[in-house]
Amino acid sequence: MEPASAENILAEASDADPNAATAGTGGIHPWCRRRRLVAGLAAATVLLVAGGVWWWRHARRFESTDDAFIDTHFVRISTRVAGRVLEVPVTDNQSVPQGQVMVLLDPTDFRVAVDQARAGLAEAEGRQAQAAAQEQVGTATVAEEEALAEVAAANAANALADLRRYQALARSAPAAVSRQQYDNALAAQRTTAAQVNSAAKRVTAAQAQLAAAQAQAATAAAQVQSARARLDQARLNLDYTRVTAPQGGHVSRLTVAVGAWVQPGEDLMALVPRRVWVTANFKETQLDRMRPGQKVSIRIDAYPNLRLDGHVDSIQRGSGPAFSLLPPENATGNWVKVVQRVPVKIVIDTPIPPDHPVGPGLSVEPTVRVR
């Protein structure tokens, strides 16, 4: 006879006693265990669905992107005049206030130019004074010649009146007027008439001399203005030997050294302003509910524990590729639709701690609350 197996013994025991089948399993019937498992799975499913719905309703109120960075309008420091560098009072990454001297050029040549321009101005002012005096002399000469012309005109009128009286008397009483008296009156009339013509010509000549003097005075005045402009330019060039910071910020990319010869427009260093913002390149499908003024949470990759608050300032009118050097030409060749990205400017409202250097190019992850 075969020895009885454990299963057969358990089955026989269960037939004999209903509670014997659960004795070896801790007293829990398999059917009860299945019910508990199904109930647990159903509860877990309900929780997962509820959590998914809650997460979807919560997540749809936010739009985020990892295609974002710190941005600013940094200033390239350059000189406006050529010269040799005498001093560089700043160093790399130094914080400087507005008006801080960044580079000092040798001012010797520019000071000489200022002295020359000042001497040229004095010379021009001397010529202007001389021309003004000549103008006054010309004015006086014209007045004098006009007065002499009036005298000559009066003498001519008197001589003409005498001649007409002699002519009338000769016709009425020929014996009362001698031939010599008549000839003298006629000669006086002709002489005074010639004097009137001469006086008129002298007046014209004096007026021409006055016009020339006035022209010289105007030229001298223009020369004074030109000399003054040269002096102002020389002073400006002297001031340009002191290259100062147009605004406060931090020195970056310092390339100039003492003794170097620099040219106008040459980049000497960059100045990163203290005011920075975030440029976030969102997908065009994320902009439907995004509006200026919406709150933004900002996380900087360099400082994971730093959280900054900001707000949407503006949205660029156009995608990034539209302003690139070689914009896409969708009307030519085979066209493939690509989701475009649009730059969004985000202003940082939270003051950045001084011990957290933040500059352009740092990666950030902004999250915009769109509802």
C-alpha contacts under 8 A as a table, 3 or more apart, distances in Angstrom:
res1	aa1	res2	aa2	distance
4	A	8	N	6.31
4	A	9	I	6.60
5	S	8	N	5.26
5	S	9	I	6.26
6	A	9	I	5.09
6	A	10	L	6.12
7	E	10	L	5.06
7	E	11	A	6.03
8	N	11	A	5.01
8	N	12	E	6.06
9	I	12	E	5.15
9	I	13	A	6.08
10	L	13	A	4.93
10	L	14	S	6.09
10	L	20	A	7.59
10	L	21	A	6.67
11	A	14	S	5.04
11	A	15	D	6.24
11	A	21	A	7.54
12	E	15	D	5.09
12	E	16	A	6.22
13	A	16	A	5.01
13	A	17	D	5.88
13	A	20	A	5.91
13	A	21	A	7.20
14	S	17	D	4.90
14	S	18	P	5.16
14	S	19	N	6.90
14	S	20	A	5.14
14	S	21	A	5.15
15	D	18	P	6.55
16	A	20	A	7.99
17	D	20	A	5.33
17	D	21	A	7.86
18	P	21	A	6.42
19	N	22	T	5.70
19	N	23	A	6.48
19	N	27	G	7.91
20	A	23	A	5.11
20	A	24	G	7.74
21	A	24	G	6.81
21	A	25	T	7.85
21	A	29	H	7.95
22	T	25	T	5.20
22	T	26	G	6.48
22	T	27	G	4.63
22	T	28	I	5.87
22	T	29	H	5.80
23	A	26	G	5.97
23	A	27	G	5.27
24	G	27	G	7.17
25	T	28	I	6.19
25	T	29	H	7.84
28	I	32	C	6.69
28	I	33	R	6.84
29	H	32	C	5.35
29	H	33	R	6.48
30	P	33	R	4.96
30	P	34	R	6.26
31	W	34	R	5.10
31	W	35	R	6.35
32	C	35	R	5.07
32	C	36	R	6.26
33	R	36	R	5.19
33	R	37	L	6.23
34	R	37	L	5.05
34	R	38	V	6.14
35	R	38	V	5.16
35	R	39	A	6.10
36	R	39	A	5.07
36	R	40	G	6.12
37	L	40	G	5.10
37	L	41	L	6.17
38	V	41	L	5.12
38	V	42	A	6.10
39	A	42	A	5.08
39	A	43	A	6.14
40	G	43	A	5.11
40	G	44	A	6.09
41	L	44	A	5.05
41	L	45	T	6.05
42	A	45	T	5.02
42	A	46	V	6.18
43	A	46	V	5.09
43	A	47	L	6.15
44	A	47	L	5.04
44	A	48	L	6.05
45	T	48	L	5.05
45	T	49	V	6.10
46	V	49	V	5.16
46	V	50	A	6.02
47	L	50	A	5.07
47	L	51	G	5.87
48	L	51	G	5.03
48	L	52	G	5.93
49	V	52	G	5.00
49	V	53	V	6.11
50	A	53	V	5.12
50	A	54	W	6.10
51	G	54	W	5.03
51	G	55	W	5.92
52	G	55	W	5.01
52	G	56	W	5.97
53	V	56	W	5.09
53	V	57	R	6.09
54	W	57	R	5.15
54	W	58	H	6.02
55	W	58	H	5.03
55	W	59	A	5.70
56	W	59	A	5.13
56	W	60	R	5.94
57	R	60	R	5.61
57	R	61	R	7.13
58	H	61	R	5.73
58	H	62	F	7.65
59	A	62	F	5.57
60	R	63	E	7.42
61	R	369	R	5.81
61	R	370	V	5.45
61	R	371	R	5.18
62	F	367	T	6.34
62	F	368	V	5.40
62	F	369	R	4.57
62	F	370	V	5.58
62	F	371	R	7.43
63	E	286	Q	6.60
63	E	367	T	5.60
63	E	368	V	5.14
63	E	369	R	6.64
63	E	370	V	6.89
64	S	282	F	7.67
64	S	365	E	6.88
64	S	366	P	5.63
64	S	367	T	4.26
64	S	368	V	6.16
65	T	68	A	6.82
65	T	280	A	7.23
65	T	281	N	7.37
65	T	282	F	6.25
65	T	365	E	5.88
65	T	366	P	6.34
65	T	367	T	7.11
66	D	363	S	7.70
66	D	364	V	6.60
66	D	365	E	4.88
66	D	366	P	7.39
67	D	280	A	6.12
67	D	281	N	5.54
67	D	282	F	7.26
67	D	363	S	7.75
67	D	364	V	7.77
67	D	365	E	7.41
68	A	278	V	6.83
68	A	279	T	5.63
68	A	280	A	4.05
68	A	281	N	5.86
68	A	363	S	5.97
68	A	364	V	5.48
68	A	365	E	6.27
68	A	366	P	7.34
69	F	278	V	5.69
69	F	279	T	5.68
69	F	280	A	6.53
69	F	360	P	7.13
69	F	361	G	5.42
69	F	362	L	5.26
69	F	363	S	4.40
69	F	364	V	5.23
69	F	365	E	7.97
70	I	276	V	6.72
70	I	277	W	5.78
70	I	278	V	4.63
70	I	279	T	6.37
70	I	358	V	7.66
70	I	359	G	6.36
70	I	360	P	4.67
70	I	361	G	5.26
70	I	362	L	5.28
70	I	363	S	6.61
70	I	364	V	7.01
71	D	276	V	5.84
71	D	277	W	5.38
71	D	278	V	5.51
71	D	279	T	6.06
71	D	359	G	7.34
71	D	360	P	4.57
71	D	361	G	6.39
72	T	272	V	7.58
72	T	273	P	7.26
72	T	275	R	7.09
72	T	276	V	4.95
72	T	277	W	6.29
72	T	359	G	7.98
72	T	360	P	6.08
73	H	272	V	7.57
73	H	273	P	7.37
74	F	270	A	6.78
74	F	271	L	5.71
74	F	272	V	4.70
74	F	273	P	6.07
75	V	270	A	5.61
75	V	271	L	5.00
75	V	272	V	6.50
75	V	273	P	7.71
76	R	267	D	6.25
76	R	268	L	7.49
76	R	269	M	6.13
76	R	270	A	4.51
76	R	271	L	6.32
77	I	243	V	8.00
77	I	245	A	7.77
77	I	267	D	5.91
77	I	268	L	5.64
77	I	269	M	5.29
77	I	270	A	5.60
77	I	271	L	6.90
78	S	243	V	7.60
78	S	264	P	6.97
78	S	265	G	5.31
78	S	266	E	5.37
78	S	267	D	4.89
78	S	268	L	5.38
78	S	269	M	7.34
79	T	82	A	7.30
79	T	240	Y	7.08
79	T	241	T	7.68
79	T	243	V	6.38
79	T	262	V	7.63
79	T	263	Q	7.05
79	T	264	P	5.17
79	T	265	G	5.83
79	T	266	E	6.70
79	T	267	D	7.94
79	T	268	L	7.85
80	R	237	N	7.90
80	R	240	Y	6.28
80	R	263	Q	7.73
80	R	264	P	4.58
80	R	265	G	6.25
81	V	237	N	6.65
81	V	240	Y	6.57
81	V	241	T	7.12
81	V	263	Q	6.51
81	V	264	P	4.96
82	A	261	W	7.31
82	A	262	V	5.57
82	A	263	Q	4.48
82	A	264	P	5.52
83	G	105	L	5.95
83	G	106	D	6.47
83	G	241	T	7.88
83	G	261	W	5.64
83	G	262	V	5.73
83	G	263	Q	6.95
84	R	105	L	5.53
84	R	106	D	5.72
84	R	258	V	7.99
84	R	259	G	5.88
84	R	260	A	5.65
84	R	261	W	4.39
84	R	262	V	6.33
85	V	88	V	7.54
85	V	103	V	7.10
85	V	104	L	6.07
85	V	105	L	4.47
85	V	106	D	6.26
85	V	257	A	7.09
85	V	258	V	5.13
85	V	259	G	5.01
85	V	260	A	5.42
85	V	261	W	6.27
85	V	262	V	7.25
86	L	103	V	7.80
86	L	104	L	5.51
86	L	105	L	4.95
86	L	106	D	5.37
86	L	258	V	5.69
86	L	259	G	6.21
87	E	103	V	6.01
87	E	104	L	5.02
87	E	105	L	6.89
87	E	257	A	7.96
87	E	258	V	5.58
88	V	91	T	7.77
88	V	102	M	6.10
88	V	103	V	4.74
88	V	104	L	6.34
88	V	256	V	7.82
88	V	257	A	6.81
88	V	258	V	6.40
89	P	101	V	6.84
89	P	102	M	5.93
89	P	103	V	6.60
89	P	104	L	7.99
90	V	94	Q	6.73
90	V	101	V	7.95
90	V	102	M	5.90
90	V	103	V	7.90
90	V	251	V	7.70
91	T	94	Q	5.74
91	T	251	V	6.99
91	T	254	L	7.30
92	D	251	V	5.55
92	D	252	S	5.76
92	D	253	R	7.19
92	D	254	L	6.08
93	N	250	H	5.49
93	N	251	V	4.68
93	N	252	S	5.52
94	Q	250	H	5.36
94	Q	251	V	5.27
95	S	248	G	7.59
95	S	249	G	5.72
95	S	250	H	4.40
95	S	251	V	6.53
96	V	100	Q	6.21
96	V	245	A	7.59
96	V	248	G	5.63
96	V	249	G	5.64
96	V	250	H	6.05
96	V	251	V	7.35
97	P	100	Q	5.72
97	P	245	A	7.22
97	P	247	Q	6.59
97	P	248	G	4.20
97	P	249	G	6.62
98	Q	244	T	7.70
98	Q	245	A	5.30
98	Q	246	P	5.70
98	Q	247	Q	4.18
98	Q	248	G	4.44
98	Q	249	G	7.87
99	G	244	T	5.19
99	G	245	A	4.95
99	G	246	P	6.20
99	G	247	Q	6.94
99	G	248	G	7.95
100	Q	244	T	5.22
100	Q	245	A	5.30
101	V	104	L	7.15
101	V	242	R	6.31
101	V	243	V	5.77
101	V	244	T	4.28
101	V	245	A	6.52
102	M	242	R	7.57
102	M	243	V	5.52
102	M	244	T	5.24
102	M	245	A	6.47
103	V	241	T	7.85
103	V	242	R	6.17
103	V	243	V	5.07
103	V	244	T	7.14
104	L	241	T	5.72
104	L	242	R	4.84
104	L	243	V	6.27
105	L	241	T	4.74
105	L	242	R	6.51
106	D	109	D	7.64
106	D	241	T	6.89
107	P	110	F	5.25
107	P	111	R	6.14
107	P	238	L	6.28
107	P	241	T	6.19
108	T	111	R	5.27
108	T	112	V	6.50
109	D	112	V	5.18
109	D	113	A	6.31
110	F	113	A	4.92
110	F	114	V	6.26
110	F	234	A	6.73
110	F	235	R	7.84
110	F	237	N	6.55
110	F	238	L	5.18
111	R	114	V	5.01
111	R	115	D	6.38
111	R	234	A	7.96
111	R	238	L	6.51
112	V	115	D	5.11
112	V	116	Q	6.23
113	A	116	Q	5.07
113	A	117	A	6.10
113	A	234	A	5.98
114	V	117	A	5.09
114	V	118	R	6.08
114	V	231	L	6.08
114	V	234	A	5.05
114	V	235	R	5.99
114	V	238	L	7.79
115	D	118	R	5.04
115	D	119	A	6.23
116	Q	119	A	5.12
116	Q	120	G	6.17
117	A	120	G	4.97
117	A	121	L	6.17
117	A	227	A	6.67
117	A	228	R	7.71
117	A	230	R	5.99
117	A	231	L	4.71
117	A	234	A	6.98
118	R	121	L	5.10
118	R	122	A	6.37
118	R	227	A	7.87
118	R	228	R	7.86
118	R	231	L	5.91
119	A	122	A	5.10
119	A	123	E	6.28
120	G	123	E	5.08
120	G	124	A	6.16
120	G	227	A	6.02
121	L	124	A	5.05
121	L	125	E	6.10
121	L	224	V	6.09
121	L	227	A	4.75
121	L	228	R	5.85
121	L	231	L	7.38
122	A	125	E	5.09
122	A	126	G	6.23
123	E	126	G	5.06
123	E	127	R	6.40
124	A	127	R	5.12
124	A	128	Q	6.17
124	A	220	A	6.61
124	A	221	A	7.97
124	A	223	Q	5.91
124	A	224	V	5.00
124	A	227	A	6.84
125	E	128	Q	4.90
125	E	129	A	6.22
125	E	220	A	7.50
125	E	221	A	7.76
125	E	224	V	5.72
126	G	129	A	5.12
126	G	130	Q	6.29
127	R	130	Q	5.04
127	R	131	A	6.09
127	R	220	A	5.99
128	Q	131	A	5.06
128	Q	132	A	6.09
128	Q	217	A	5.96
128	Q	220	A	4.54
128	Q	221	A	5.85
128	Q	224	V	7.28
129	A	132	A	5.02
129	A	133	A	6.27
130	Q	133	A	5.12
130	Q	134	Q	6.28
131	A	134	Q	5.04
131	A	135	E	6.12
131	A	213	A	6.39
131	A	214	Q	7.58
131	A	216	Q	5.81
131	A	217	A	4.65
131	A	220	A	6.85
132	A	135	E	4.98
132	A	136	Q	6.32
132	A	213	A	7.70
132	A	214	Q	7.72
132	A	217	A	5.61
133	A	136	Q	5.08
133	A	137	V	6.29
134	Q	137	V	4.99
134	Q	138	G	6.09
134	Q	213	A	5.80
135	E	138	G	5.04
135	E	139	T	6.17
135	E	210	L	6.03
135	E	213	A	4.76
135	E	214	Q	5.63
135	E	217	A	7.09
136	Q	139	T	5.03
136	Q	140	A	6.25
137	V	140	A	5.10
137	V	141	T	6.08
137	V	210	L	7.98
138	G	141	T	4.98
138	G	142	V	6.16
138	G	206	A	6.62
138	G	207	Q	7.44
138	G	209	Q	6.19
138	G	210	L	4.43
138	G	213	A	6.84
139	T	142	V	5.24
139	T	143	A	6.33
139	T	207	Q	7.88
139	T	210	L	6.02
140	A	143	A	5.08
140	A	144	E	6.17
141	T	144	E	5.03
141	T	145	E	6.08
141	T	206	A	6.08
142	V	145	E	5.16
142	V	146	E	6.04
142	V	203	V	5.97
142	V	206	A	4.99
142	V	207	Q	5.78
142	V	210	L	7.40
143	A	146	E	5.16
143	A	147	A	6.24
144	E	147	A	5.11
144	E	148	L	6.28
145	E	148	L	5.02
145	E	149	A	6.05
145	E	199	A	6.75
145	E	202	R	6.28
145	E	203	V	5.12
145	E	206	A	7.19
146	E	149	A	4.93
146	E	150	E	6.28
146	E	199	A	7.58
146	E	200	A	7.75
146	E	203	V	5.77
147	A	150	E	5.08
147	A	151	V	6.41
148	L	151	V	5.00
148	L	152	A	6.13
148	L	199	A	6.53
149	A	152	A	4.99
149	A	153	A	6.06
149	A	196	V	6.13
149	A	199	A	4.64
149	A	200	A	6.10
149	A	203	V	7.46
150	E	153	A	4.99
150	E	154	A	6.16
151	V	154	A	5.04
151	V	155	N	6.17
152	A	155	N	5.07
152	A	156	A	6.05
152	A	192	T	6.40
152	A	193	A	7.87
152	A	195	Q	5.82
152	A	196	V	5.05
152	A	199	A	6.93
153	A	156	A	5.03
153	A	157	A	6.12
153	A	192	T	7.50
153	A	193	A	7.63
153	A	195	Q	7.96
153	A	196	V	5.46
154	A	157	A	5.09
154	A	158	N	6.21
155	N	158	N	5.08
155	N	159	A	6.09
155	N	192	T	5.97
156	A	159	A	5.07
156	A	160	L	6.04
156	A	189	Q	6.07
156	A	191	T	7.84
156	A	192	T	4.38
156	A	193	A	5.35
156	A	195	Q	7.83
156	A	196	V	7.04
157	A	160	L	5.12
157	A	161	A	6.22
158	N	161	A	5.11
158	N	162	D	6.31
159	A	162	D	5.13
159	A	163	L	6.18
159	A	185	A	6.77
159	A	188	A	5.79
159	A	189	Q	4.59
159	A	192	T	6.90
160	L	163	L	5.09
160	L	164	R	6.24
160	L	189	Q	5.22
161	A	164	R	5.16
161	A	165	R	6.27
162	D	165	R	5.11
162	D	166	Y	6.24
162	D	185	A	6.38
163	L	166	Y	5.15
163	L	167	Q	6.11
163	L	182	Y	7.25
163	L	185	A	5.10
163	L	186	L	5.86
163	L	189	Q	6.83
164	R	167	Q	4.95
164	R	168	A	6.14
165	R	168	A	5.14
165	R	169	L	6.09
166	Y	169	L	5.05
166	Y	170	A	5.95
166	Y	177	V	7.04
166	Y	181	Q	8.00
166	Y	182	Y	6.21
166	Y	185	A	7.53
167	Q	170	A	5.13
167	Q	171	R	6.37
167	Q	182	Y	7.55
168	A	171	R	5.24
168	A	172	S	6.30
169	L	172	S	5.10
169	L	173	A	5.58
169	L	174	P	6.84
169	L	176	A	7.27
169	L	177	V	6.93
170	A	173	A	5.30
170	A	174	P	4.29
170	A	175	A	7.45
170	A	176	A	7.10
170	A	177	V	5.88
171	R	174	P	5.96
173	A	176	A	5.53
173	A	177	V	7.40
174	P	177	V	5.84
174	P	178	S	7.92
175	A	178	S	7.03
177	V	181	Q	6.58
177	V	182	Y	6.95
178	S	181	Q	5.34
178	S	182	Y	6.48
179	R	182	Y	5.22
179	R	183	D	6.20
180	Q	183	D	5.09
180	Q	184	N	6.08
181	Q	184	N	5.11
181	Q	185	A	6.22
182	Y	185	A	5.18
182	Y	186	L	6.18
183	D	186	L	5.03
183	D	187	A	6.06
184	N	187	A	5.11
184	N	188	A	6.07
185	A	188	A	5.08
185	A	189	Q	6.21
186	L	189	Q	5.18
186	L	190	R	6.34
187	A	190	R	5.16
187	A	191	T	6.01
188	A	191	T	5.04
188	A	192	T	6.10
189	Q	192	T	5.35
189	Q	193	A	6.11
190	R	193	A	5.08
190	R	194	A	6.22
191	T	194	A	5.15
191	T	195	Q	6.21
192	T	195	Q	4.82
192	T	196	V	6.23
193	A	196	V	5.12
193	A	197	N	6.53
194	A	197	N	5.12
194	A	198	S	6.20
195	Q	198	S	4.95
195	Q	199	A	5.98
196	V	199	A	5.08
196	V	200	A	6.15
197	N	200	A	5.14
197	N	201	K	6.35
198	S	201	K	5.15
198	S	202	R	6.24
199	A	202	R	5.03
199	A	203	V	6.18
200	A	203	V	5.07
200	A	204	T	6.29
201	K	204	T	4.99
201	K	205	A	6.15
202	R	205	A	4.99
202	R	206	A	6.04
203	V	206	A	5.06
203	V	207	Q	6.10
204	T	207	Q	5.09
204	T	208	A	6.20
205	A	208	A	5.04
205	A	209	Q	6.23
206	A	209	Q	5.02
206	A	210	L	6.10
207	Q	210	L	4.91
207	Q	211	A	6.15
208	A	211	A	5.03
208	A	212	A	6.25
209	Q	212	A	5.03
209	Q	213	A	6.15
210	L	213	A	4.97
210	L	214	Q	6.10
211	A	214	Q	5.01
211	A	215	A	6.14
212	A	215	A	5.02
212	A	216	Q	6.17
213	A	216	Q	5.01
213	A	217	A	6.11
214	Q	217	A	4.91
214	Q	218	A	6.16
215	A	218	A	5.03
215	A	219	T	6.12
216	Q	219	T	4.98
216	Q	220	A	5.99
217	A	220	A	4.98
217	A	221	A	6.11
218	A	221	A	5.02
218	A	222	A	6.24
219	T	222	A	5.07
219	T	223	Q	6.14
220	A	223	Q	4.96
220	A	224	V	6.18
221	A	224	V	5.02
221	A	225	Q	6.35
222	A	225	Q	5.04
222	A	226	S	6.14
223	Q	226	S	4.95
223	Q	227	A	6.00
224	V	227	A	5.05
224	V	228	R	6.01
225	Q	228	R	5.00
225	Q	229	A	6.08
226	S	229	A	5.01
226	S	230	R	6.23
227	A	230	R	5.03
227	A	231	L	6.21
228	R	231	L	4.98
228	R	232	D	6.16
229	A	232	D	4.96
229	A	233	Q	6.09
230	R	233	Q	5.02
230	R	234	A	6.04
231	L	234	A	5.01
231	L	235	R	6.15
232	D	235	R	5.07
232	D	236	L	6.12
233	Q	236	L	4.92
233	Q	237	N	6.10
234	A	237	N	5.07
234	A	238	L	6.23
235	R	238	L	4.99
235	R	239	D	6.22
236	L	239	D	4.93
236	L	240	Y	6.06
237	N	240	Y	4.87
237	N	241	T	6.68
238	L	241	T	5.51
238	L	242	R	7.85
239	D	242	R	5.78
240	Y	243	V	6.14
245	A	248	G	6.83
245	A	271	L	7.86
247	Q	273	P	7.16
248	G	273	P	6.11
248	G	274	R	6.88
249	G	271	L	5.93
249	G	272	V	5.23
249	G	273	P	4.14
249	G	274	R	5.13
250	H	271	L	5.53
250	H	272	V	5.13
250	H	273	P	6.52
250	H	274	R	7.40
251	V	254	L	7.02
251	V	269	M	7.05
251	V	270	A	6.03
251	V	271	L	4.89
251	V	272	V	6.51
252	S	269	M	6.12
252	S	270	A	4.95
252	S	271	L	5.87
252	S	272	V	6.86
253	R	269	M	5.13
253	R	270	A	5.63
254	L	268	L	6.29
254	L	269	M	4.31
254	L	270	A	6.85
255	T	267	D	7.90
255	T	268	L	5.51
255	T	269	M	5.88
256	V	260	A	7.02
256	V	268	L	5.22
256	V	269	M	7.15
257	A	260	A	5.86
262	V	266	E	6.65
263	Q	266	E	5.59
267	D	270	A	7.77
272	V	359	G	7.31
273	P	276	V	7.13
276	V	347	V	7.81
276	V	348	I	7.51
276	V	359	G	7.35
276	V	360	P	7.51
277	W	345	K	7.11
277	W	346	I	5.92
277	W	347	V	5.01
277	W	348	I	5.75
278	V	345	K	5.89
278	V	346	I	4.94
278	V	347	V	6.43
278	V	348	I	7.32
278	V	364	V	7.87
279	T	343	P	6.08
279	T	344	V	5.62
279	T	345	K	4.87
279	T	346	I	6.27
280	A	342	V	7.97
280	A	343	P	5.48
280	A	344	V	5.11
280	A	345	K	6.54
280	A	346	I	7.36
280	A	366	P	7.36
281	N	341	R	5.42
281	N	342	V	5.19
281	N	343	P	4.36
281	N	344	V	6.16
282	F	286	Q	6.35
282	F	287	L	7.37
282	F	341	R	5.27
282	F	342	V	5.52
282	F	343	P	6.48
282	F	344	V	7.05
283	K	286	Q	5.39
283	K	287	L	7.23
283	K	339	V	6.60
283	K	340	Q	5.87
283	K	341	R	4.36
283	K	342	V	6.31
284	E	287	L	5.59
284	E	288	D	7.96
284	E	339	V	6.69
284	E	340	Q	5.70
284	E	341	R	5.55
284	E	342	V	6.19
285	T	288	D	6.64
285	T	339	V	7.72
286	Q	289	R	7.46
286	Q	290	M	7.39
287	L	290	M	4.94
287	L	291	R	8.00
289	R	370	V	5.78
289	R	371	R	7.54
290	M	294	Q	7.40
290	M	368	V	7.82
290	M	370	V	5.46
291	R	294	Q	6.11
291	R	312	V	7.00
291	R	314	S	7.88
291	R	370	V	7.43
292	P	311	H	7.40
292	P	312	V	4.77
292	P	313	D	5.20
292	P	314	S	5.51
292	P	315	I	7.48
293	G	311	H	5.43
293	G	312	V	5.07
293	G	313	D	6.20
294	Q	311	H	5.33
294	Q	312	V	5.44
294	Q	368	V	6.84
294	Q	369	R	6.34
294	Q	370	V	6.52
295	K	309	D	7.35
295	K	310	G	5.95
295	K	311	H	4.47
295	K	312	V	6.69
295	K	368	V	6.05
295	K	369	R	5.76
295	K	370	V	7.97
296	V	309	D	5.85
296	V	310	G	4.90
296	V	311	H	5.03
296	V	312	V	6.88
296	V	346	I	7.72
296	V	366	P	6.39
296	V	367	T	5.46
296	V	368	V	4.44
296	V	369	R	6.22
297	S	307	R	7.02
297	S	308	L	6.03
297	S	309	D	4.99
297	S	310	G	6.37
297	S	366	P	5.63
297	S	367	T	5.11
297	S	368	V	6.55
298	I	307	R	5.86
298	I	308	L	4.97
298	I	309	D	6.01
298	I	310	G	7.11
298	I	364	V	6.81
298	I	365	E	5.92
298	I	366	P	4.41
298	I	367	T	6.41
299	R	303	Y	7.60
299	R	304	P	6.66
299	R	306	L	6.47
299	R	307	R	5.28
299	R	308	L	6.54
299	R	364	V	5.54
299	R	365	E	5.23
299	R	366	P	6.28
300	I	303	Y	5.41
300	I	304	P	6.18
300	I	306	L	6.92
300	I	307	R	7.52
300	I	362	L	7.36
300	I	363	S	6.23
300	I	364	V	4.29
300	I	365	E	6.45
301	D	304	P	5.61
301	D	362	L	7.44
301	D	363	S	5.73
301	D	364	V	5.54
301	D	365	E	7.49
302	A	362	L	7.33
302	A	363	S	7.55
303	Y	306	L	5.43
303	Y	356	H	7.76
304	P	307	R	7.83
308	L	348	I	7.06
308	L	349	D	7.48
308	L	350	T	5.57
308	L	352	I	7.82
309	D	348	I	6.16
309	D	349	D	5.61
309	D	350	T	5.39
310	G	346	I	6.50
310	G	347	V	5.41
310	G	348	I	4.26
310	G	349	D	4.65
310	G	350	T	6.81
311	H	346	I	5.60
311	H	347	V	5.57
311	H	348	I	6.82
311	H	349	D	7.23
311	H	368	V	8.00
312	V	315	I	7.97
312	V	344	V	7.30
312	V	345	K	6.23
312	V	346	I	4.55
312	V	347	V	6.39
312	V	368	V	7.86
313	D	344	V	7.68
313	D	345	K	5.47
313	D	346	I	5.29
313	D	347	V	5.95
314	S	344	V	6.07
314	S	345	K	5.35
314	S	346	I	7.30
315	I	342	V	7.52
315	I	343	P	6.47
315	I	344	V	4.57
315	I	345	K	6.28
316	Q	319	S	7.32
316	Q	342	V	6.54
316	Q	343	P	5.68
316	Q	344	V	6.10
316	Q	345	K	7.80
318	G	322	A	6.46
318	G	323	F	7.83
318	G	342	V	6.55
319	S	322	A	5.49
319	S	323	F	7.36
319	S	340	Q	6.35
319	S	341	R	5.71
319	S	342	V	4.45
319	S	343	P	6.93
320	G	323	F	5.75
320	G	324	S	6.73
320	G	340	Q	7.74
320	G	341	R	6.30
320	G	342	V	5.78
320	G	343	P	6.61
321	P	324	S	4.97
321	P	326	L	7.91
321	P	327	P	5.56
321	P	328	P	6.92
321	P	340	Q	7.98
322	A	327	P	5.18
322	A	328	P	7.09
323	F	327	P	6.54
324	S	327	P	5.34
329	E	332	T	5.88
330	N	333	G	7.42
330	N	334	N	7.98
330	N	335	W	5.85
331	A	335	W	7.53
332	T	335	W	7.45
348	I	351	P	7.69
352	I	356	H	6.98
352	I	358	V	7.92
353	P	356	H	5.50
354	P	357	P	6.70
358	V	362	L	7.21
359	G	362	L	6.43
